[in-house]
């Protein structure tokens, strides 16, 4: 059995930012991303995915905690 701790490190698209030139998109492309890609690694705590009101409340609390810890 392979446990989570023994899995190789992996990355996942989070949809936060996509940047490309319009001429890279073709009608017959099987996907939006061009063949040559790059990545910006966003730590989990900086990439809060807000899909609904509960996600927003959680993100708001995280931001409040950061402001408090920074002494702002």
N, C-alpha and C positions, 0 to 999 in steps of 0.2 A: 504494500500500500504506500502511495506517495502522499506525504502530508503537505500542507500548504507551505510550511517552512522549508521544505526541500525542493519546491518548484523553482525553476529559473525565473529571474526577474523579467517582468514583461511590462510593456506600455500599452495604453489604451487611448484611442481618440476620445476626447471629451466634447468636441464641437465648440470649444470656447472661441477659437479664432481660425479662420481660413483666409489665406491671402494668396491671390493668384492673378495672372493677367487674363483678361477676357479671351484673348486669342488662343489660350491653352485649352479652352473648353470647346469640344466638338460635338455635333449632334449624335455621332455614332459612338462616343466614348461610353464604356460600360460603367463608369463612375465619375464623380466630380473631380477627384484628386488627380493631378497630373502625374506622370511617371516619376519625374524627379521631385522628391519631397524632402522636407526638412521638418524638424520638430522643436518645439520649445517645451521643456519639461516644467510642468506646473505642479508644485507640491499639493497634495490632497487638501491641505488646510487653506490653500489659496485659490482653489478651484471649486468653490461651492456651486453645485448645480441647482438652480431654482426653477422648479417646475410647478409648484403650487404654493398655497399660503403657508403650509407647515414648513416647507423648505425655506421660505422667506423669513419666518420667525427664527428658525435655527441660524440662518446666516446673520440676521440682525443681532442675535445674542453673541455670536462669535465676534462680530465687529465691536459690540459694546465691551466685551472682555478685553479685546486688544487695546481699545482706547483707555480703559481703566488701567491696564498693565503698563501702558506707555506713559501714564501720568498726564494725559492730555485733558 
